[in-house]
């Protein structure tokens, strides 16, 4: 990829996620404690939507993104090399222009697989990927779907930045190992 092409991709990505970053910065302004906004500003990243859904994967019910993604992940969550991972953060449809709390899956190419929203072509995803073992633990502990915005996990996730970081996972880039964030 040429330097000009890379600059173009970065400029497009920045334009896509700027409204989300601005919102997180405003929400975090004046906060001294580590919180969900600080966590996303520090560890969040941009995901583009996948062009073609994996075979056999189906969309779930609207308004149930956390459940849709968790249930779709369960058959592969204990695989040593899973084909996708669970992510949460904010998603924003360009037409709506408003970031919304959301969950999606991420494939090994870092592409978002949205199992809830029907039209994803103009959606920007910004969030974090959780380790499969942590997702299972969180679901057992709270008995509800969702992680980042789950009131039952707030004290555990945000009392220490290093504890939050230890819950994260990322698919590896080609040629690099996959696993927990170091």
C-alpha positions in Angstrom: 0.0 0.0 0.0 1.4 3.4 -1.0 1.9 6.2 1.5 -0.9 8.2 -0.2 -3.3 5.2 0.0 -2.5 4.7 3.7 -3.1 8.4 4.4 -6.4 8.2 2.6 -7.5 5.1 4.7 -6.4 6.8 7.9 -8.2 10.0 7.1 -11.4 8.0 6.3 -11.1 6.0 9.5 -10.6 9.2 11.5 -13.6 10.8 10.0 -15.7 7.7 10.7 -14.8 7.5 14.4 -14.4 11.2 15.3 -18.0 11.6 16.5 -17.6 8.6 18.8 -14.2 9.8 20.1 -15.6 13.3 20.7 -18.6 11.9 22.6 -16.3 9.7 24.8 -14.0 12.7 25.5 -16.9 14.8 26.5 -18.3 12.1 28.8 -14.9 11.6 30.3 -14.1 15.2 30.8 -13.5 16.0 34.5 -13.6 12.4 35.5 -10.8 11.3 37.8 -11.7 7.7 38.1 -11.1 5.1 35.4 -14.5 4.4 33.8 -16.0 3.0 30.6 -15.3 6.2 28.6 -11.6 6.2 29.7 -11.3 2.5 28.9 -12.7 2.9 25.4 -10.5 6.0 24.7 -7.5 4.0 25.8 -8.2 0.6 24.4 -10.9 1.0 21.8 -10.4 0.6 18.1 -12.2 1.0 14.9 -13.8 -2.0 13.1 -15.2 -2.0 9.6 -18.2 -4.2 8.8 -17.7 -7.5 7.1 -18.8 -7.7 3.4 -20.1 -11.2 3.5 -21.5 -13.1 6.6 -20.0 -16.4 7.6 -21.9 -19.4 6.4 -24.7 -20.4 8.8 -24.6 -17.1 10.8 -27.9 -15.4 11.1 -29.1 -12.1 12.4 -31.0 -12.1 15.7 -33.8 -9.9 17.1 -33.5 -6.1 17.0 -32.6 -4.6 20.4 -30.9 -7.8 21.6 -27.3 -7.3 20.4 -25.6 -8.6 23.5 -27.7 -11.8 23.5 -27.4 -12.2 19.7 -23.6 -12.1 19.8 -23.2 -14.2 22.9 -25.4 -16.9 21.7 -23.7 -17.0 18.3 -20.3 -17.2 19.9 -21.2 -20.1 22.3 -20.6 -23.0 19.9 -17.0 -21.8 19.3 -16.1 -20.0 22.5 -13.9 -22.8 23.9 -12.1 -23.5 20.6 -8.4 -22.9 20.9 -8.5 -20.8 17.7 -12.0 -19.4 17.5 -13.2 -17.9 14.1 -14.6 -14.8 15.9 -14.6 -12.9 19.1 -17.1 -10.8 21.2 -16.8 -7.0 21.0 -18.7 -4.2 22.7 -18.5 -0.4 22.4 -20.4 2.0 20.2 -21.8 1.7 16.8 -22.9 4.6 14.7 -24.9 4.7 11.5 -23.7 7.6 9.3 -27.3 8.5 8.5 -28.4 8.6 12.1 -25.2 10.3 13.3 -25.6 9.2 16.9 -23.3 6.6 18.6 -25.2 3.9 20.4 -24.1 1.2 22.9 -23.7 -2.0 20.9 -22.2 -5.5 20.7 -20.9 -7.3 17.6 -18.6 -10.1 16.7 -15.1 -9.7 15.2 -13.6 -12.1 12.8 -9.9 -12.9 12.6 -9.5 -10.1 10.0 -10.7 -7.5 12.5 -14.0 -7.1 10.7 -17.3 -6.5 12.6 -20.1 -9.0 12.2 -23.3 -7.3 13.3 -25.9 -9.8 14.2 -28.6 -7.2 15.1 -28.7 -4.2 12.8 -30.3 -4.9 9.4 -28.4 -2.3 7.3 -24.7 -2.1 8.1 -23.2 -0.6 5.1 -22.8 2.9 6.6 -22.1 1.7 10.2 -18.9 2.5 12.1 -17.9 0.3 15.0 -15.6 1.4 17.8 -15.0 -0.8 20.9 -13.0 -3.5 22.5 -12.8 -7.3 22.2 -13.1 -9.4 25.3 -11.3 -12.6 26.1 -13.7 -15.6 25.6 -12.9 -16.9 29.1 -13.8 -13.5 30.6 -17.0 -13.3 28.7 -18.1 -16.7 30.1 -17.1 -15.7 33.6 -19.0 -12.4 33.3 -22.2 -14.1 32.0 -22.0 -16.7 34.9 -21.4 -13.9 37.5 -24.1 -11.5 36.4 -26.5 -13.9 34.7 -27.2 -11.3 32.1 -25.8 -10.5 28.6 -23.4 -7.7 28.1 -20.1 -6.5 29.6 -19.1 -2.9 29.3 -22.4 -1.3 30.3 -23.5 -4.1 32.7 -24.0 -2.5 36.2 -23.0 -5.8 37.8 -19.5 -5.6 36.3 -18.8 -1.9 36.8 -16.8 -2.2 40.1 -14.8 -5.1 38.8 -14.0 -3.7 35.3 -13.3 -0.1 36.2 -11.6 0.0 39.6 -8.2 -0.5 37.9 -7.1 0.1 34.4 -4.8 -3.0 34.4 -7.7 -5.2 35.5 -9.8 -3.9 32.6 -6.9 -4.5 30.2 -6.6 -8.1 31.4 -10.1 -8.8 30.2 -9.3 -7.8 26.6 -8.4 -10.0 23.7 -7.6 -9.3 20.1 -7.4 -11.4 17.0 -3.9 -11.5 15.8 -2.7 -10.0 12.6 -1.5 -12.4 9.9 1.8 -13.9 11.0 1.4 -12.7 14.6 0.1 -14.7 17.6 -3.5 -14.2 18.8 -4.5 -13.8 22.4 -4.7 -11.6 25.4 -3.4 -8.0 25.1 0.1 -7.9 26.6 
